[in-house]
Amino acid sequence: MPFFTTGSPEDGDFRQIYYEIHGQGFPVLLFAPGGMRSAISFWENSPWNPIEAFRHQFMVIAMDQRNAGQSVAPVAATDSWNTYTADHLALLDYLDIDRCHVMGGCIGGPYCFGLMKMAPDRVAAAIIQQTIGLDDNRNAFYDMFNGWADEIAPEHPEANDATWSRFRENMYGGEFLFNVDRQFVQSCQIPMLVLLGNDLYHPESISRELADLAPDSRLVEDWKSAPTQTANLARAFLEQHTHT
């Protein structure tokens, strides 16, 4: 099994990120749905699976986020969206990838934007699938975080109640997409394909506003009812922007 590992358990900065590579070609880095449990396996229950859709034209890199699936890392009060972005950049560096496409479902939407904000030159195009975002639903995200934290807390004696509380606020105390604001989206020139959200965690209003704000974006409303057509559209979008 491929793992990207840094540090050691003894010095408290151990990080082991599980990833998979499928196919060859221009890289596509995937951020799976699943909230704080974001892991490769969640793509199997998605309306369409980008691993299967892209693997014949691209090198698809899928990963389990820290403390989800098979990935592990310590928990600290300073953990935030930037912590996850640092993992993503470290994995790209480890794989010697200078530039890639990104696709994120659910929590993967903010993960995409974290990478586009911190390292815009490394992202050629982005597919944002029913992103999470704030629209009178903050408590739902707090509850989701708490459920995940309760599950893994026995494995993290280094974290107390205050640690988890601060971590939760760092993730879900913000506005709009939680880790980037509207001004950043307006300034982001990276091409985007936005697949509409339509529920509590993935508000339709956020997807529509995102598509309106981003200078180079296209909104796809009815993408769940025709998964093959959506996969073809997404693949064509990435192919169009592979050499930009």
N, C-alpha and C positions, 0 to 999 in steps of 0.2 A: 504494500500500500504506500502511495506517495505522501510524505509529510514534509512540510517545511518547518524546521525546528530552530529556535534560537534560545540562548540562555540555558540555565539549568535549574532544576527544582530546588537545589540547595541555596542558590542566591536570590530566589524569589522572583526572577524575571523570566521563567520558563514559558515558552510559547510554542505550541505545536499545532500547525494548521494543516488539516487534511484537504487535499485537492485531487482532482482528476483531470486528465487531458484526453480529449477525443478529437481525432481527425488531424488534418494538416492544413496550413495556409495562414492567412492573416489572423491574428489572435482575437478572440471574443471572450471577455471576462464576464462570467455570470454571477449575479448576486440573487440567490434564491428567495422565494417568499417564505413565510413562516414566523414573522416577527422576530423576537429574540432567539427563537429556535431555528433560524434560517440555516438550512442544510440542503445538500444536493438532492436528497430523497424527495423533497417537496415538489421538485419539478415533475415528478411522476404523476402527481394529481392535479397539475395545472391544466387549463383547457388545451394547451399545446405545450410540447416539451422542446425547448430551444436546443437542448443537447442533440436530440434526434434531427431537428430541423436544420441545424447548421453544420453538423459534423462532416458532411461530405464536401463542403466548400471552405470551411474555416478550421482553425485550431481552436477548439472550444475548451475553455478553462473553467471548471466548476469547482466550488469550494464550500466547505462547512465554515461558518463564521465561528469566531472564538467562543468556547463554551456552548457549542451547539454541534449536534452530530458527533463526529469523531475528533473535533478540534478542542483544545484545552488551553487555558491561560489563566493567570492569577486575576483576581478581582480587586480593584482599587477605587477609592472615592474619586480619583481623577479620571476614571474611565469615561469616555464620551464618544461621540461620532468620530472625532479625530483619531481616537484609538483604533477604531475599525479601519479608517482610511490608511493609517500607518501600516496595518496588516496587509491591506490590498497592495500598497506600493511596495512593501517588502517582498511580497510574493512575486510581483512583476519583476522586481530586481533579481530575485533568486532565479527566475526562469529566463533572465536576460531578454526581457521584452520591453522595448522602448515605447511602443505605441500599440494601441488596441482599440477595438470597439468595446462598449460595455452594455449590458442589459441587466435590469433589476426589476423584480416583481415584488410588490408589497413594500416591505422595509428596504428592499433593494433599490427603490427609487432614491431615497436619501443617500444610500451608499454610492450610487452613481454620481450624484451631485457632489458628494464629498470629494470624490476623485477628480471630478471636473473642476472643482474649485481649487484644490491643493496642487493639482498637476495637469492643467488644461492641455498642455502640449502633448500629453500622452494618450489623450482620448480623441479618436477620429469621429465617432458617432455614438449615439446613445439611444437605446430603446427603454422607455419608462412604462412598465406595465402596472396599471392600477396602483399607483403609488399611495402610500400612506400620507396623511397630512392632517392639519388641525382644522376642524370645523365642528365645534361644540362636542368634542369627543375625547378630551384630554383624559378624563377618568377611565375611559376604556383602555387607553394605552398604559396608564398607571396599573390598572388591574392585570393587564396582559404581562407587564414587566414583573409584577409581584408573583404571579403564578410561576413564571420561569425561574425567578430568584428562589422561591420556596423549594423548587425541585432540585436545584443544584447547590443550595447553601450548605448542605452537609459535606460537600466536597471542597468547600472553601472556608476553612477555619480562619483564614487571614482577614475575612470580611465580617464586620459587625453590622448591627442595624443601621447605624449612621452611614456606613460605607454604602450599603445598598440604597439608602434613601438619596444620597448625593448622586450616585451613579444614575438612578432613575430620573432625577431632575435634570442631569446633564443630557440625557437622551430625549426626554419628552416635556421639558419645561419651556421649550422654544415655541416659535410661531411658524405658520405656513408649512414648510416641509421639515421643520424641526432643526435641521442643521444648516440650511441656507435660507436667505430672505428673498423677497420679491426683487429687490434691486440686483442681486446677483443673477437671478434667472434672466432678467431683462438684459443684462450685459453679456450673457453667455452665448457665444457665437457657434457653439458645437451643434451640428445637426441632430435633431431629436425626433423620434417617432413616439407619440404618446398614446397609449392604449387606455381607454376610459375606465375609471373606477366607478363603483355604484353601490357602496355599502358603508357601514359605520366606520370601518378602519381605512377604507379606500374611497373617500368622498368624491362623488362626481364633480362637485364644485372645485376641488383642488386640481383634478386633471384638466378641467376646462380652463381654469385660470393659468395653470402652468403652460398650456398650449398657447394661450393668448399672449402671455408675457415673453416666452422664448422667441427670439428673432427668427430662428430657422427651425420651425417645428411643424409637425402634421398630427392632427388628432384623429384617432380611429375610434369610432363609437361602438359599432356592433362587431366586436372581434371574437367574442366567445362562441357565437352560434355557428361560425364557419372556421374552425381551427386550421384546416388545411390552407384555406385562402389567407388567413392571418400569417401562417408560417411562411407562405410564399411571398407575401408583402414584406414581412420583416427581413427575409433573406435578400430580396431585391434591394431594400433600403440599405442594408449593410454593404452589399456589393457595389452600390452606387457610390458609397463614400469610402471605400477601401483605399483608394489611392489619393485622397485629398490631404 
